[in-house]
């Protein structure tokens, strides 16, 4: 029901705001290049140029920007070494994040794209084209339609190195009615490296307003539908 009203609000507000947003998109170079890709204009072409991996798992990994991408790169290399036949689609919100991902040797990441705008038809288009078996979200950048749609289509979503600042927490509490269903769409909360989350207790303290925390033990294995077990380092739960 909350997601319905979230999309209804978009439907009502986007038409009157479009005349104001369109000049910004057209006049600012970064938006002029990014926005069409976030709407899926070049998605099919980008996916078709990737190495074909028929009957192999597809992993969609998303990182907001440079810092999150830096955290994700060692994990991506490890996944590629463990699952050489998997198809890895990596998305970011910023160009700087993409540039960092492009530094990896060829073949580690199959496709690099921008995150879809959180508009329901756009999100559905991205999911239909990518057909992910698993969605890995690095640290932050939560979007209601994306997480809810993945959950509705049975795609496991894993939050890695999840972090919630005090300032962000205050904001989440103000819109807890929207945050609860969004965060409830996550299947697991894991840590990429040892000190990403100091303890499960700390994580509960930071995200207790709306995030259901799943305690994970050392080397917890999480199964995706068609993936080999993803082994991710996590500290012992408190």
C-alpha positions as CSV (number, residue, x, y, z in Angstrom):
1,X,0.0,0.0,0.0
2,X,2.8,2.4,0.9
3,X,4.6,1.7,-2.4
4,X,1.3,2.3,-4.2
5,X,1.0,5.8,-2.7
6,X,4.8,6.4,-3.4
7,X,4.1,5.8,-7.1
8,X,0.9,7.7,-7.1
9,X,2.8,10.7,-5.7
10,X,5.3,10.4,-8.5
11,X,2.5,10.2,-11.1
12,X,0.9,13.4,-9.8
13,X,4.1,15.4,-9.3
14,X,6.2,14.5,-12.3
15,X,4.1,16.1,-15.1
16,X,4.0,19.6,-13.4
17,X,7.7,19.3,-12.5
18,X,8.8,18.1,-15.9
19,X,9.1,21.7,-17.4
20,X,11.4,22.6,-14.6
21,X,13.5,19.5,-14.6
22,X,13.9,19.2,-18.4
23,X,16.0,22.4,-18.8
24,X,18.3,21.2,-16.0
25,X,18.8,17.9,-17.7
26,X,19.5,19.5,-21.1
27,X,21.8,22.3,-19.9
28,X,24.0,20.4,-17.4
29,X,26.4,18.0,-19.1
30,X,26.4,15.3,-16.4
31,X,22.6,15.0,-16.4
32,X,22.4,15.2,-20.2
33,X,24.5,12.2,-20.5
34,X,23.4,10.2,-17.4
35,X,19.6,10.7,-17.5
36,X,18.8,8.9,-20.8
37,X,20.9,5.9,-19.6
38,X,19.0,6.0,-16.3
39,X,15.8,5.7,-18.3
40,X,17.2,2.7,-20.1
41,X,17.7,4.2,-23.5
42,X,21.1,2.5,-24.1
43,X,20.6,-0.5,-21.7
44,X,19.8,-3.1,-24.3
45,X,22.8,-2.2,-26.4
46,X,25.1,-2.3,-23.3
47,X,23.8,-5.7,-22.2
48,X,24.1,-7.1,-25.7
49,X,27.8,-6.1,-26.0
50,X,28.6,-8.0,-22.8
51,X,30.0,-11.5,-23.0
52,X,27.1,-14.0,-23.3
53,X,26.7,-16.3,-20.3
54,X,23.7,-18.5,-21.1
55,X,22.5,-20.7,-18.3
56,X,24.8,-19.0,-15.8
57,X,23.9,-16.8,-12.8
58,X,23.6,-13.1,-13.3
59,X,24.7,-10.8,-10.4
60,X,23.6,-7.2,-10.3
61,X,25.9,-5.2,-8.0
62,X,25.2,-1.6,-7.2
63,X,27.4,1.1,-5.6
64,X,26.5,4.7,-5.2
65,X,29.8,6.5,-6.0
66,X,33.6,6.3,-5.7
67,X,33.8,5.2,-2.0
68,X,31.2,2.5,-2.4
69,X,32.8,1.3,-5.6
70,X,36.2,1.1,-3.9
71,X,34.6,-1.1,-1.3
72,X,33.1,-3.3,-3.9
73,X,36.0,-3.9,-6.2
74,X,37.8,-6.6,-4.1
75,X,34.5,-8.4,-3.7
76,X,33.9,-8.3,-7.4
77,X,37.3,-9.8,-8.1
78,X,36.7,-12.5,-5.6
79,X,33.3,-13.3,-7.1
80,X,34.8,-13.5,-10.5
81,X,37.5,-15.9,-9.3
82,X,34.9,-18.0,-7.5
83,X,32.2,-17.9,-10.2
84,X,34.1,-17.4,-13.5
85,X,31.0,-18.1,-15.6
86,X,28.7,-15.6,-13.9
87,X,27.6,-12.5,-15.6
88,X,28.3,-9.4,-13.5
89,X,26.3,-6.2,-14.1
90,X,27.7,-3.3,-12.1
91,X,25.7,-0.1,-11.7
92,X,26.6,3.3,-10.1
93,X,24.8,6.6,-9.6
94,X,27.8,8.8,-10.5
95,X,30.3,8.9,-13.4
96,X,33.2,8.9,-11.0
97,X,32.0,5.5,-9.6
98,X,31.9,4.1,-13.2
99,X,35.4,5.4,-13.9
100,X,36.8,3.6,-10.9
101,X,35.0,0.3,-11.9
102,X,36.5,0.7,-15.4
103,X,40.0,0.4,-13.9
104,X,39.4,-3.3,-13.3
105,X,41.0,-5.7,-15.9
106,X,38.8,-6.6,-18.8
107,X,36.4,-9.5,-18.2
108,X,36.0,-8.9,-14.5
109,X,32.8,-6.9,-15.0
110,X,30.7,-7.7,-18.0
111,X,28.5,-4.5,-18.1
112,X,28.8,-1.1,-16.3
113,X,25.6,0.9,-16.3
114,X,23.9,3.8,-14.4
115,X,21.3,3.0,-11.7
116,X,17.8,3.2,-13.1
117,X,15.6,6.2,-12.0
118,X,13.2,4.9,-9.3
119,X,10.2,5.1,-11.6
120,X,8.2,1.9,-11.6
121,X,8.1,1.2,-15.4
122,X,11.8,2.1,-15.7
123,X,12.7,-0.2,-12.8
124,X,10.7,-3.1,-14.3
125,X,12.4,-2.5,-17.7
126,X,15.9,-2.8,-16.1
127,X,15.0,-5.9,-14.1
128,X,13.4,-7.6,-17.2
129,X,16.5,-6.8,-19.3
130,X,19.2,-7.7,-16.7
131,X,17.2,-10.7,-15.3
132,X,19.4,-10.8,-12.1
133,X,19.5,-13.9,-9.9
134,X,20.9,-11.8,-7.1
135,X,21.2,-8.1,-6.2
136,X,24.1,-6.9,-4.1
137,X,23.8,-3.3,-2.7
138,X,27.0,-1.8,-1.4
139,X,26.7,0.3,1.8
140,X,23.8,2.7,0.8
141,X,21.6,4.2,-1.9
142,X,18.2,2.8,-1.1
143,X,15.3,3.2,-3.6
144,X,11.8,1.9,-2.7
145,X,10.7,0.8,-6.2
146,X,13.9,-1.0,-7.0
147,X,14.1,-3.0,-3.8
148,X,10.4,-3.7,-3.7
149,X,10.3,-4.8,-7.4
150,X,13.3,-7.1,-6.9
151,X,11.5,-8.6,-3.9
152,X,8.2,-9.0,-5.8
153,X,10.0,-10.9,-8.6
154,X,11.8,-13.2,-6.2
155,X,15.3,-11.8,-6.6
156,X,17.3,-11.9,-3.4
157,X,18.7,-8.5,-2.3
158,X,21.7,-8.4,0.0
159,X,23.0,-5.2,1.7
160,X,26.8,-5.3,2.1
161,X,28.6,-3.1,4.5
162,X,25.3,-1.3,5.3
163,X,25.8,2.0,7.1
164,X,23.3,4.5,8.4
165,X,24.6,7.9,9.7
166,X,22.9,9.6,12.6
167,X,21.7,12.3,10.2
168,X,20.3,9.8,7.7
169,X,18.6,7.9,10.6
170,X,16.7,11.0,11.6
171,X,15.5,11.4,8.1
172,X,14.5,7.7,7.9
173,X,12.5,8.1,11.1
174,X,10.5,10.9,9.6
175,X,9.5,8.7,6.7
176,X,9.5,5.4,8.6
177,X,6.2,4.4,6.9
178,X,8.1,4.3,3.6
179,X,11.4,2.9,5.0
180,X,9.9,-0.1,6.6
181,X,8.6,-1.8,3.5
182,X,11.7,-0.7,1.6
183,X,14.2,-2.2,4.0
184,X,12.0,-5.2,4.6
185,X,12.7,-6.1,1.0
186,X,16.3,-6.9,1.9
187,X,17.0,-10.6,2.4
188,X,20.3,-10.3,4.3
189,X,22.7,-7.9,5.9
190,X,26.3,-8.9,5.5
191,X,29.8,-7.4,5.9
192,X,32.5,-7.5,3.2
193,X,35.4,-7.0,5.5
194,X,36.1,-7.4,9.2
195,X,35.4,-3.8,10.4
196,X,32.6,-2.8,8.2
197,X,30.1,-3.3,11.0
198,X,31.5,-3.2,14.5
199,X,28.8,-5.6,15.8
200,X,25.3,-6.7,15.2
201,X,24.4,-4.6,18.3
202,X,25.8,-1.4,16.8
203,X,23.9,-2.2,13.6
204,X,20.6,-2.6,15.5
205,X,21.3,0.6,17.4
206,X,21.8,2.6,14.1
207,X,19.0,1.1,12.1
208,X,16.4,0.1,14.7
209,X,13.9,2.6,13.3
210,X,13.1,0.6,10.2
211,X,15.7,-1.9,9.3
212,X,15.2,-5.6,10.2
213,X,18.7,-6.8,11.1
214,X,19.6,-10.4,10.4
215,X,22.5,-11.6,12.6
216,X,25.2,-13.3,10.5
217,X,28.0,-15.6,11.8
218,X,31.5,-15.8,10.5
219,X,31.6,-16.9,6.8
220,X,27.8,-17.1,6.5
221,X,26.7,-18.5,3.2
222,X,23.8,-17.1,1.4
223,X,22.2,-19.0,-1.5
224,X,20.9,-17.2,-4.5
225,X,18.5,-19.0,-6.8
226,X,21.0,-20.1,-9.4
227,X,24.2,-18.9,-7.8
228,X,26.9,-20.9,-6.1
229,X,27.1,-20.0,-2.4
230,X,28.4,-16.5,-1.9
231,X,30.8,-16.5,1.1
232,X,31.1,-13.1,2.7
233,X,33.2,-12.3,5.7
234,X,31.2,-11.2,8.6
235,X,32.0,-10.7,12.3
236,X,30.4,-13.0,14.8
237,X,27.0,-11.7,15.8
238,X,26.7,-10.2,19.3
